[in-house]
Amino acid sequence: MDTTTDDDEPTPVQLVATCHVEDCPQCGVPITGPYYATPGTTPPLYQAACGGCGTPITDLVPAAE
Ligand SMILES: [Zn+2]
């Protein structure tokens, strides 16, 4: 019922994350998924961790429509 907050729920953005750790089984494999920006970051900062090696992924690009 609270209509004073217009950005209460963050909107996920479809991004393609690619791991570049050579020993990782998912190295070089682009993985598309929804990501949420870290609250309070401008420009929006997105964080992703590789499912294969757990390394934070910095190669994040917007997914194609
Ligand atoms: Zn990895």
N, CA, C, O and the ligand as a Tripos MOL2 file, in Angstrom:
@<TRIPOS>MOLECULE
protein
  261   259    66     0     0
PROTEIN
NO_CHARGES

@<TRIPOS>ATOM
      1 N           0.8210   -1.1980    0.0000 N.3       1 MET1
      2 CA          0.0000    0.0000    0.0000 C.3       1 MET1
      3 C           0.8630    1.2590    0.0000 C.2       1 MET1
      4 O           0.3520    2.3670   -0.1620 O.2       1 MET1
      5 N           2.1400    1.0900    0.1780 N.am      2 ASP2
      6 CA          3.0250    2.2430    0.2020 C.3       2 ASP2
      7 C           3.3960    2.6400   -1.2200 C.2       2 ASP2
      8 O           4.1450    1.9320   -1.8920 O.2       2 ASP2
      9 N           2.8810    3.7490   -1.6670 N.am      3 THR3
     10 CA          3.1470    4.1710   -3.0430 C.3       3 THR3
     11 C           4.2080    5.2620   -3.1080 C.2       3 THR3
     12 O           4.4380    5.8440   -4.1690 O.2       3 THR3
     13 N           4.8450    5.5390   -1.9960 N.am      4 THR4
     14 CA          5.8330    6.6250   -1.9980 C.3       4 THR4
     15 C           7.1850    6.1520   -2.5170 C.2       4 THR4
     16 O           8.0250    6.9650   -2.9020 O.2       4 THR4
     17 N           7.3930    4.8520   -2.5290 N.am      5 THR5
     18 CA          8.6610    4.3410   -3.0510 C.3       5 THR5
     19 C           8.4400    3.8350   -4.4680 C.2       5 THR5
     20 O           7.6150    2.9530   -4.7050 O.2       5 THR5
     21 N           9.1760    4.3940   -5.3920 N.am      6 ASP6
     22 CA          8.9790    4.0170   -6.7880 C.3       6 ASP6
     23 C          10.0260    3.0100   -7.2640 C.2       6 ASP6
     24 O           9.9610    2.5310   -8.3970 O.2       6 ASP6
     25 N          10.9680    2.6960   -6.4210 N.am      7 ASP7
     26 CA         12.0440    1.8000   -6.8520 C.3       7 ASP7
     27 C          12.3360    0.7740   -5.7660 C.2       7 ASP7
     28 O          13.4880    0.4360   -5.4910 O.2       7 ASP7
     29 N          11.2600    0.2930   -5.1610 N.am      8 ASP8
     30 CA         11.4180   -0.6210   -4.0300 C.3       8 ASP8
     31 C          11.9850   -1.9550   -4.4720 C.2       8 ASP8
     32 O          12.8680   -2.5130   -3.8210 O.2       8 ASP8
     33 N          11.4680   -2.4670   -5.5890 N.am      9 GLU9
     34 CA         11.9550   -3.7450   -6.0750 C.3       9 GLU9
     35 C          12.9340   -3.5350   -7.2280 C.2       9 GLU9
     36 O          12.5790   -2.9550   -8.2540 O.2       9 GLU9
     37 N          14.1560   -4.0050   -7.0550 N.am     10 PRO10
     38 CA         15.1350   -3.8520   -8.1410 C.3      10 PRO10
     39 C          14.7410   -4.6850   -9.3490 C.2      10 PRO10
     40 O          14.2110   -5.7880   -9.2220 O.2      10 PRO10
     41 N          15.0090   -4.1390  -10.5010 N.am     11 THR11
     42 CA         14.6820   -4.8390  -11.7330 C.3      11 THR11
     43 C          15.9080   -5.5950  -12.2390 C.2      11 THR11
     44 O          16.9620   -4.9990  -12.4610 O.2      11 THR11
     45 N          15.7690   -6.8900  -12.4160 N.am     12 PRO12
     46 CA         16.9100   -7.6490  -12.9270 C.3      12 PRO12
     47 C          17.1860   -7.3270  -14.3820 C.2      12 PRO12
     48 O          16.2750   -7.0540  -15.1640 O.2      12 PRO12
     49 N          18.4600   -7.3640  -14.7250 N.am     13 VAL13
     50 CA         18.8670   -7.1040  -16.1050 C.3      13 VAL13
     51 C          19.5060   -8.3710  -16.6590 C.2      13 VAL13
     52 O          20.3300   -9.0050  -15.9990 O.2      13 VAL13
     53 N          19.1170   -8.7290  -17.8730 N.am     14 GLN14
     54 CA         19.7010   -9.9040  -18.5000 C.3      14 GLN14
     55 C          21.1130   -9.5910  -18.9670 C.2      14 GLN14
     56 O          21.3230   -8.7280  -19.8200 O.2      14 GLN14
     57 N          22.0660  -10.2940  -18.4060 N.am     15 LEU15
     58 CA         23.4540  -10.0790  -18.7760 C.3      15 LEU15
     59 C          24.1020  -11.4040  -19.1720 C.2      15 LEU15
     60 O          23.6790  -12.4840  -18.7600 O.2      15 LEU15
     61 N          25.1430  -11.2720  -19.9870 N.am     16 VAL16
     62 CA         25.9230  -12.4460  -20.3540 C.3      16 VAL16
     63 C          27.2480  -12.3910  -19.5980 C.2      16 VAL16
     64 O          28.0430  -11.4690  -19.7830 O.2      16 VAL16
     65 N          27.4720  -13.3740  -18.7590 N.am     17 ALA17
     66 CA         28.7040  -13.4270  -17.9690 C.3      17 ALA17
     67 C          29.6120  -14.5070  -18.5410 C.2      17 ALA17
     68 O          29.1800  -15.6250  -18.8250 O.2      17 ALA17
     69 N          30.8700  -14.1480  -18.7020 N.am     18 THR18
     70 CA         31.8260  -15.1070  -19.2440 C.3      18 THR18
     71 C          33.0340  -15.2060  -18.3290 C.2      18 THR18
     72 O          33.6760  -14.2030  -18.0200 O.2      18 THR18
     73 N          33.3390  -16.4260  -17.8970 N.am     19 CYS19
     74 CA         34.4970  -16.6660  -17.0470 C.3      19 CYS19
     75 C          35.7500  -16.7980  -17.9190 C.2      19 CYS19
     76 O          35.7130  -17.3560  -19.0160 O.2      19 CYS19
     77 N          36.8620  -16.2660  -17.3930 N.am     20 HIS20
     78 CA         38.1020  -16.3290  -18.1740 C.3      20 HIS20
     79 C          39.2320  -16.9980  -17.3980 C.2      20 HIS20
     80 O          40.4120  -16.7500  -17.6470 O.2      20 HIS20
     81 N          38.8420  -17.8530  -16.4510 N.am     21 VAL21
     82 CA         39.8560  -18.6020  -15.7120 C.3      21 VAL21
     83 C          40.1800  -19.8720  -16.5050 C.2      21 VAL21
     84 O          39.3060  -20.7030  -16.7520 O.2      21 VAL21
     85 N          41.4310  -20.0050  -16.8930 N.am     22 GLU22
     86 CA         41.7970  -21.0820  -17.8250 C.3      22 GLU22
     87 C          41.5030  -22.4820  -17.2940 C.2      22 GLU22
     88 O          41.1310  -23.3770  -18.0530 O.2      22 GLU22
     89 N          41.6710  -22.6630  -15.9920 N.am     23 ASP23
     90 CA         41.4450  -23.9940  -15.4220 C.3      23 ASP23
     91 C          39.9720  -24.2830  -15.1620 C.2      23 ASP23
     92 O          39.6140  -25.3810  -14.7350 O.2      23 ASP23
     93 N          39.1190  -23.2960  -15.4210 N.am     24 CYS24
     94 CA         37.7010  -23.4560  -15.1120 C.3      24 CYS24
     95 C          36.9960  -24.2280  -16.2140 C.2      24 CYS24
     96 O          37.2230  -23.9710  -17.3970 O.2      24 CYS24
     97 N          36.1320  -25.1840  -15.8330 N.am     25 PRO25
     98 CA         35.3920  -25.9620  -16.8470 C.3      25 PRO25
     99 C          34.4650  -25.0790  -17.6760 C.2      25 PRO25
    100 O          34.0600  -25.4650  -18.7730 O.2      25 PRO25
    101 N          34.1290  -23.9080  -17.1650 N.am     26 GLN26
    102 CA         33.2340  -23.0180  -17.8990 C.3      26 GLN26
    103 C          33.9760  -21.8350  -18.5070 C.2      26 GLN26
    104 O          33.3720  -20.8300  -18.8800 O.2      26 GLN26
    105 N          35.2930  -21.9730  -18.5990 N.am     27 CYS27
    106 CA         36.0840  -20.8740  -19.1780 C.3      27 CYS27
    107 C          35.6270  -20.5780  -20.5970 C.2      27 CYS27
    108 O          35.5510  -21.4780  -21.4330 O.2      27 CYS27
    109 N          35.3270  -19.3290  -20.8630 N.am     28 GLY28
    110 CA         34.9540  -18.9110  -22.2060 C.3      28 GLY28
    111 C          33.5250  -19.2370  -22.5720 C.2      28 GLY28
    112 O          33.0920  -18.9600  -23.6900 O.2      28 GLY28
    113 N          32.7830  -19.8240  -21.6380 N.am     29 VAL29
    114 CA         31.3920  -20.1660  -21.9270 C.3      29 VAL29
    115 C          30.4810  -19.0320  -21.4620 C.2      29 VAL29
    116 O          30.3780  -18.7730  -20.2630 O.2      29 VAL29
    117 N          29.8260  -18.3630  -22.3910 N.am     30 PRO30
    118 CA         28.9300  -17.2730  -21.9940 C.3      30 PRO30
    119 C          27.6710  -17.8050  -21.3280 C.2      30 PRO30
    120 O          27.0050  -18.6920  -21.8600 O.2      30 PRO30
    121 N          27.3540  -17.2630  -20.1760 N.am     31 ILE31
    122 CA         26.1790  -17.6930  -19.4320 C.3      31 ILE31
    123 C          25.2480  -16.5100  -19.2650 C.2      31 ILE31
    124 O          25.6140  -15.4980  -18.6670 O.2      31 ILE31
    125 N          24.0410  -16.6400  -19.7960 N.am     32 THR32
    126 CA         23.0640  -15.5600  -19.7150 C.3      32 THR32
    127 C          22.1570  -15.7630  -18.5090 C.2      32 THR32
    128 O          21.6690  -16.8640  -18.2510 O.2      32 THR32
    129 N          21.9480  -14.6840  -17.7850 N.am     33 GLY33
    130 CA         21.0660  -14.7860  -16.6350 C.3      33 GLY33
    131 C          20.6960  -13.4210  -16.1110 C.2      33 GLY33
    132 O          21.2850  -12.4140  -16.5040 O.2      33 GLY33
    133 N          19.7200  -13.3860  -15.2220 N.am     34 PRO34
    134 CA         19.3010  -12.1080  -14.6430 C.3      34 PRO34
    135 C          20.2390  -11.6790  -13.5200 C.2      34 PRO34
    136 O          20.6170  -12.4830  -12.6680 O.2      34 PRO34
    137 N          20.6020  -10.4250  -13.5340 N.am     35 TYR35
    138 CA         21.4680   -9.8950  -12.4900 C.3      35 TYR35
    139 C          20.8690   -8.6190  -11.9310 C.2      35 TYR35
    140 O          20.2250   -7.8380  -12.6310 O.2      35 TYR35
    141 N          21.1110   -8.4370  -10.6210 N.am     36 TYR36
    142 CA         20.6160   -7.2370   -9.9610 C.3      36 TYR36
    143 C          21.7900   -6.3120   -9.6750 C.2      36 TYR36
    144 O          22.8680   -6.7550   -9.2800 O.2      36 TYR36
    145 N          21.5650   -5.0340   -9.8810 N.am     37 ALA37
    146 CA         22.6020   -4.0590   -9.5640 C.3      37 ALA37
    147 C          22.7560   -3.9510   -8.0590 C.2      37 ALA37
    148 O          21.7870   -4.0780   -7.3100 O.2      37 ALA37
    149 N          23.9770   -3.7180   -7.6280 N.am     38 THR38
    150 CA         24.2130   -3.4880   -6.2170 C.3      38 THR38
    151 C          23.5360   -2.1830   -5.8090 C.2      38 THR38
    152 O          23.7530   -1.1480   -6.4400 O.2      38 THR38
    153 N          22.7230   -2.2240   -4.7670 N.am     39 PRO39
    154 CA         21.9940   -1.0090   -4.3520 C.3      39 PRO39
    155 C          22.9330    0.1550   -4.0730 C.2      39 PRO39
    156 O          23.9650   -0.0020   -3.4200 O.2      39 PRO39
    157 N          22.5630    1.3050   -4.5720 N.am     40 GLY40
    158 CA         23.3150    2.5130   -4.2670 C.3      40 GLY40
    159 C          24.4840    2.7750   -5.1870 C.2      40 GLY40
    160 O          25.2460    3.7150   -4.9620 O.2      40 GLY40
    161 N          24.6440    1.9590   -6.2270 N.am     41 THR41
    162 CA         25.7660    2.1590   -7.1340 C.3      41 THR41
    163 C          25.3210    2.9110   -8.3850 C.2      41 THR41
    164 O          24.3170    2.5690   -9.0090 O.2      41 THR41
    165 N          26.0820    3.9340   -8.7360 N.am     42 THR42
    166 CA         25.8280    4.7010   -9.9590 C.3      42 THR42
    167 C          27.1370    4.9390  -10.6810 C.2      42 THR42
    168 O          28.0240    5.5770  -10.1140 O.2      42 THR42
    169 N          27.3010    4.4640  -11.8960 N.am     43 PRO43
    170 CA         26.3370    3.6520  -12.6360 C.3      43 PRO43
    171 C          26.1520    2.2920  -11.9650 C.2      43 PRO43
    172 O          26.9650    1.8900  -11.1320 O.2      43 PRO43
    173 N          25.0910    1.5920  -12.3260 N.am     44 PRO44
    174 CA         24.7850    0.3100  -11.6800 C.3      44 PRO44
    175 C          25.9590   -0.6570  -11.7450 C.2      44 PRO44
    176 O          26.5640   -0.8520  -12.7990 O.2      44 PRO44
    177 N          26.2680   -1.2510  -10.6140 N.am     45 LEU45
    178 CA         27.3560   -2.2260  -10.5590 C.3      45 LEU45
    179 C          26.7570   -3.6150  -10.4050 C.2      45 LEU45
    180 O          26.0150   -3.8860   -9.4610 O.2      45 LEU45
    181 N          27.0860   -4.4770  -11.3330 N.am     46 TYR46
    182 CA         26.5510   -5.8330  -11.2840 C.3      46 TYR46
    183 C          27.6390   -6.7990  -10.8450 C.2      46 TYR46
    184 O          28.8070   -6.6610  -11.2070 O.2      46 TYR46
    185 N          27.2270   -7.7680  -10.0650 N.am     47 GLN47
    186 CA         28.1830   -8.7350   -9.5690 C.3      47 GLN47
    187 C          27.7510  -10.1400   -9.9840 C.2      47 GLN47
    188 O          26.5750  -10.4960   -9.9100 O.2      47 GLN47
    189 N          28.7190  -10.9140  -10.4160 N.am     48 ALA48
    190 CA         28.4390  -12.2830  -10.7970 C.3      48 ALA48
    191 C          29.5980  -13.1580  -10.3600 C.2      48 ALA48
    192 O          30.7490  -12.7200  -10.3440 O.2      48 ALA48
    193 N          29.2930  -14.3820  -10.0100 N.am     49 ALA49
    194 CA         30.3350  -15.3240   -9.6540 C.3      49 ALA49
    195 C          30.1890  -16.5430  -10.5510 C.2      49 ALA49
    196 O          29.0780  -17.0000  -10.8180 O.2      49 ALA49
    197 N          31.3130  -17.0610  -11.0100 N.am     50 CYS50
    198 CA         31.2820  -18.2040  -11.9050 C.3      50 CYS50
    199 C          30.7690  -19.4420  -11.1780 C.2      50 CYS50
    200 O          31.1600  -19.7120  -10.0430 O.2      50 CYS50
    201 N          29.8900  -20.1910  -11.8410 N.am     51 GLY51
    202 CA         29.3630  -21.4080  -11.2470 C.3      51 GLY51
    203 C          30.3510  -22.5500  -11.3070 C.2      51 GLY51
    204 O          30.1720  -23.5710  -10.6430 O.2      51 GLY51
    205 N          31.4030  -22.3790  -12.1070 N.am     52 GLY52
    206 CA         32.3710  -23.4540  -12.2570 C.3      52 GLY52
    207 C          33.5290  -23.3410  -11.2970 C.2      52 GLY52
    208 O          34.0200  -24.3520  -10.7940 O.2      52 GLY52
    209 N          33.9830  -22.0970  -11.0290 N.am     53 CYS53
    210 CA         35.1580  -21.9200  -10.1870 C.3      53 CYS53
    211 C          34.9310  -20.9270   -9.0600 C.2      53 CYS53
    212 O          35.7700  -20.7960   -8.1680 O.2      53 CYS53
    213 N          33.8030  -20.2260   -9.0920 N.am     54 GLY54
    214 CA         33.4880  -19.3160   -8.0030 C.3      54 GLY54
    215 C          34.1840  -17.9790   -8.0960 C.2      54 GLY54
    216 O          34.0390  -17.1380   -7.2090 O.2      54 GLY54
    217 N          34.9400  -17.7720   -9.1620 N.am     55 THR55
    218 CA         35.6410  -16.5080   -9.3290 C.3      55 THR55
    219 C          34.6590  -15.3970   -9.7380 C.2      55 THR55
    220 O          33.8100  -15.6080  -10.6050 O.2      55 THR55
    221 N          34.7730  -14.2450   -9.1300 N.am     56 PRO56
    222 CA         33.9270  -13.1170   -9.5630 C.3      56 PRO56
    223 C          34.1620  -12.8140  -11.0360 C.2      56 PRO56
    224 O          35.3020  -12.7310  -11.4920 O.2      56 PRO56
    225 N          33.0750  -12.6500  -11.7680 N.am     57 ILE57
    226 CA         33.1750  -12.4130  -13.1990 C.3      57 ILE57
    227 C          33.0330  -10.9150  -13.4820 C.2      57 ILE57
    228 O          32.0500  -10.2820  -13.0950 O.2      57 ILE57
    229 N          34.0270  -10.3730  -14.1570 N.am     58 THR58
    230 CA         33.9980   -8.9530  -14.5080 C.3      58 THR58
    231 C          33.5650   -8.7580  -15.9440 C.2      58 THR58
    232 O          33.2270   -7.6490  -16.3560 O.2      58 THR58
    233 N          33.5760   -9.8530  -16.7140 N.am     59 ASP59
    234 CA         33.1400   -9.7510  -18.1030 C.3      59 ASP59
    235 C          31.6340   -9.9210  -18.1790 C.2      59 ASP59
    236 O          31.1190  -11.0160  -18.4070 O.2      59 ASP59
    237 N          30.9410   -8.8060  -17.9800 N.am     60 LEU60
    238 CA         29.4860   -8.8200  -18.0190 C.3      60 LEU60
    239 C          29.0210   -7.8700  -19.1120 C.2      60 LEU60
    240 O          29.3570   -6.6850  -19.1070 O.2      60 LEU60
    241 N          28.2560   -8.3970  -20.0340 N.am     61 VAL61
    242 CA         27.7410   -7.5500  -21.1050 C.3      61 VAL61
    243 C          26.2350   -7.7620  -21.2110 C.2      61 VAL61
    244 O          25.7340   -8.8450  -20.9100 O.2      61 VAL61
    245 N          25.5190   -6.7340  -21.6350 N.am     62 PRO62
    246 CA         24.0600   -6.8620  -21.7910 C.3      62 PRO62
    247 C          23.7200   -7.9640  -22.7870 C.2      62 PRO62
    248 O          24.3480   -8.0790  -23.8390 O.2      62 PRO62
    249 N          22.7290   -8.7670  -22.4480 N.am     63 ALA63
    250 CA         22.3130   -9.8380  -23.3400 C.3      63 ALA63
    251 C          21.5530   -9.2630  -24.5220 C.2      63 ALA63
    252 O          20.8280   -8.2760  -24.3960 O.2      63 ALA63
    253 N          21.7310   -9.8880  -25.6560 N.am     64 ALA64
    254 CA         21.0000   -9.4530  -26.8500 C.3      64 ALA64
    255 C          19.5360   -9.8110  -26.7100 C.2      64 ALA64
    256 O          19.1790  -10.8050  -26.0780 O.2      64 ALA64
    257 N          18.7100   -9.0010  -27.2990 N.am     65 GLU65
    258 CA         17.2800   -9.2630  -27.2470 C.3      65 GLU65
    259 C          16.9330  -10.5520  -27.9680 C.2      65 GLU65
    260 O          15.7630  -10.9310  -28.0250 O.2      65 GLU65
    261 ZN         35.0010  -20.0290  -13.8730 Zn       66 ZN66
@<TRIPOS>BOND
     1     1     2 1
     2     2     3 1
     3     3     4 2
     4     3     5 am
     5     5     6 1
     6     6     7 1
     7     7     8 2
     8     7     9 am
     9     9    10 1
    10    10    11 1
    11    11    12 2
    12    11    13 am
    13    13    14 1
    14    14    15 1
    15    15    16 2
    16    15    17 am
    17    17    18 1
    18    18    19 1
    19    19    20 2
    20    19    21 am
    21    21    22 1
    22    22    23 1
    23    23    24 2
    24    23    25 am
    25    25    26 1
    26    26    27 1
    27    27    28 2
    28    27    29 am
    29    29    30 1
    30    30    31 1
    31    31    32 2
    32    31    33 am
    33    33    34 1
    34    34    35 1
    35    35    36 2
    36    35    37 am
    37    37    38 1
    38    38    39 1
    39    39    40 2
    40    39    41 am
    41    41    42 1
    42    42    43 1
    43    43    44 2
    44    43    45 am
    45    45    46 1
    46    46    47 1
    47    47    48 2
    48    47    49 am
    49    49    50 1
    50    50    51 1
    51    51    52 2
    52    51    53 am
    53    53    54 1
    54    54    55 1
    55    55    56 2
    56    55    57 am
    57    57    58 1
    58    58    59 1
    59    59    60 2
    60    59    61 am
    61    61    62 1
    62    62    63 1
    63    63    64 2
    64    63    65 am
    65    65    66 1
    66    66    67 1
    67    67    68 2
    68    67    69 am
    69    69    70 1
    70    70    71 1
    71    71    72 2
    72    71    73 am
    73    73    74 1
    74    74    75 1
    75    75    76 2
    76    75    77 am
    77    77    78 1
    78    78    79 1
    79    79    80 2
    80    79    81 am
    81    81    82 1
    82    82    83 1
    83    83    84 2
    84    83    85 am
    85    85    86 1
    86    86    87 1
    87    87    88 2
    88    87    89 am
    89    89    90 1
    90    90    91 1
    91    91    92 2
    92    91    93 am
    93    93    94 1
    94    94    95 1
    95    95    96 2
    96    95    97 am
    97    97    98 1
    98    98    99 1
    99    99   100 2
   100    99   101 am
   101   101   102 1
   102   102   103 1
   103   103   104 2
   104   103   105 am
   105   105   106 1
   106   106   107 1
   107   107   108 2
   108   107   109 am
   109   109   110 1
   110   110   111 1
   111   111   112 2
   112   111   113 am
   113   113   114 1
   114   114   115 1
   115   115   116 2
   116   115   117 am
   117   117   118 1
   118   118   119 1
   119   119   120 2
   120   119   121 am
   121   121   122 1
   122   122   123 1
   123   123   124 2
   124   123   125 am
   125   125   126 1
   126   126   127 1
   127   127   128 2
   128   127   129 am
   129   129   130 1
   130   130   131 1
   131   131   132 2
   132   131   133 am
   133   133   134 1
   134   134   135 1
   135   135   136 2
   136   135   137 am
   137   137   138 1
   138   138   139 1
   139   139   140 2
   140   139   141 am
   141   141   142 1
   142   142   143 1
   143   143   144 2
   144   143   145 am
   145   145   146 1
   146   146   147 1
   147   147   148 2
   148   147   149 am
   149   149   150 1
   150   150   151 1
   151   151   152 2
   152   151   153 am
   153   153   154 1
   154   154   155 1
   155   155   156 2
   156   155   157 am
   157   157   158 1
   158   158   159 1
   159   159   160 2
   160   159   161 am
   161   161   162 1
   162   162   163 1
   163   163   164 2
   164   163   165 am
   165   165   166 1
   166   166   167 1
   167   167   168 2
   168   167   169 am
   169   169   170 1
   170   170   171 1
   171   171   172 2
   172   171   173 am
   173   173   174 1
   174   174   175 1
   175   175   176 2
   176   175   177 am
   177   177   178 1
   178   178   179 1
   179   179   180 2
   180   179   181 am
   181   181   182 1
   182   182   183 1
   183   183   184 2
   184   183   185 am
   185   185   186 1
   186   186   187 1
   187   187   188 2
   188   187   189 am
   189   189   190 1
   190   190   191 1
   191   191   192 2
   192   191   193 am
   193   193   194 1
   194   194   195 1
   195   195   196 2
   196   195   197 am
   197   197   198 1
   198   198   199 1
   199   199   200 2
   200   199   201 am
   201   201   202 1
   202   202   203 1
   203   203   204 2
   204   203   205 am
   205   205   206 1
   206   206   207 1
   207   207   208 2
   208   207   209 am
   209   209   210 1
   210   210   211 1
   211   211   212 2
   212   211   213 am
   213   213   214 1
   214   214   215 1
   215   215   216 2
   216   215   217 am
   217   217   218 1
   218   218   219 1
   219   219   220 2
   220   219   221 am
   221   221   222 1
   222   222   223 1
   223   223   224 2
   224   223   225 am
   225   225   226 1
   226   226   227 1
   227   227   228 2
   228   227   229 am
   229   229   230 1
   230   230   231 1
   231   231   232 2
   232   231   233 am
   233   233   234 1
   234   234   235 1
   235   235   236 2
   236   235   237 am
   237   237   238 1
   238   238   239 1
   239   239   240 2
   240   239   241 am
   241   241   242 1
   242   242   243 1
   243   243   244 2
   244   243   245 am
   245   245   246 1
   246   246   247 1
   247   247   248 2
   248   247   249 am
   249   249   250 1
   250   250   251 1
   251   251   252 2
   252   251   253 am
   253   253   254 1
   254   254   255 1
   255   255   256 2
   256   255   257 am
   257   257   258 1
   258   258   259 1
   259   259   260 2
@<TRIPOS>SUBSTRUCTURE
     1 MET1         2 RESIDUE 1 A MET
     2 ASP2         6 RESIDUE 1 A ASP
     3 THR3        10 RESIDUE 1 A THR
     4 THR4        14 RESIDUE 1 A THR
     5 THR5        18 RESIDUE 1 A THR
     6 ASP6        22 RESIDUE 1 A ASP
     7 ASP7        26 RESIDUE 1 A ASP
     8 ASP8        30 RESIDUE 1 A ASP
     9 GLU9        34 RESIDUE 1 A GLU
    10 PRO10       38 RESIDUE 1 A PRO
    11 THR11       42 RESIDUE 1 A THR
    12 PRO12       46 RESIDUE 1 A PRO
    13 VAL13       50 RESIDUE 1 A VAL
    14 GLN14       54 RESIDUE 1 A GLN
    15 LEU15       58 RESIDUE 1 A LEU
    16 VAL16       62 RESIDUE 1 A VAL
    17 ALA17       66 RESIDUE 1 A ALA
    18 THR18       70 RESIDUE 1 A THR
    19 CYS19       74 RESIDUE 1 A CYS
    20 HIS20       78 RESIDUE 1 A HIS
    21 VAL21       82 RESIDUE 1 A VAL
    22 GLU22       86 RESIDUE 1 A GLU
    23 ASP23       90 RESIDUE 1 A ASP
    24 CYS24       94 RESIDUE 1 A CYS
    25 PRO25       98 RESIDUE 1 A PRO
    26 GLN26      102 RESIDUE 1 A GLN
    27 CYS27      106 RESIDUE 1 A CYS
    28 GLY28      110 RESIDUE 1 A GLY
    29 VAL29      114 RESIDUE 1 A VAL
    30 PRO30      118 RESIDUE 1 A PRO
    31 ILE31      122 RESIDUE 1 A ILE
    32 THR32      126 RESIDUE 1 A THR
    33 GLY33      130 RESIDUE 1 A GLY
    34 PRO34      134 RESIDUE 1 A PRO
    35 TYR35      138 RESIDUE 1 A TYR
    36 TYR36      142 RESIDUE 1 A TYR
    37 ALA37      146 RESIDUE 1 A ALA
    38 THR38      150 RESIDUE 1 A THR
    39 PRO39      154 RESIDUE 1 A PRO
    40 GLY40      158 RESIDUE 1 A GLY
    41 THR41      162 RESIDUE 1 A THR
    42 THR42      166 RESIDUE 1 A THR
    43 PRO43      170 RESIDUE 1 A PRO
    44 PRO44      174 RESIDUE 1 A PRO
    45 LEU45      178 RESIDUE 1 A LEU
    46 TYR46      182 RESIDUE 1 A TYR
    47 GLN47      186 RESIDUE 1 A GLN
    48 ALA48      190 RESIDUE 1 A ALA
    49 ALA49      194 RESIDUE 1 A ALA
    50 CYS50      198 RESIDUE 1 A CYS
    51 GLY51      202 RESIDUE 1 A GLY
    52 GLY52      206 RESIDUE 1 A GLY
    53 CYS53      210 RESIDUE 1 A CYS
    54 GLY54      214 RESIDUE 1 A GLY
    55 THR55      218 RESIDUE 1 A THR
    56 PRO56      222 RESIDUE 1 A PRO
    57 ILE57      226 RESIDUE 1 A ILE
    58 THR58      230 RESIDUE 1 A THR
    59 ASP59      234 RESIDUE 1 A ASP
    60 LEU60      238 RESIDUE 1 A LEU
    61 VAL61      242 RESIDUE 1 A VAL
    62 PRO62      246 RESIDUE 1 A PRO
    63 ALA63      250 RESIDUE 1 A ALA
    64 ALA64      254 RESIDUE 1 A ALA
    65 GLU65      258 RESIDUE 1 A GLU
    66 ZN66       261 GROUP 0 **** ****
